């Protein structure tokens, strides 16, 4: 496979592949049931149950 053929393949099918990956990530974010995970991630910094160092006082 020459450089020109590889470049043509990457410009066409590589773009299609990256577009599908992008759309998959967007769909994964808005899937049903994901809201709970997003809420957990958003409030994680306010959770005091896990102190640094692994010791609970």
Buried (B, 14 or more C-beta within 10 A) or exposed (E): EEEEEEEEEEEEEEEEEEEEEEEEEEEEEEEEEEEEEEEEEEEEEEEEEEEEEEEEE
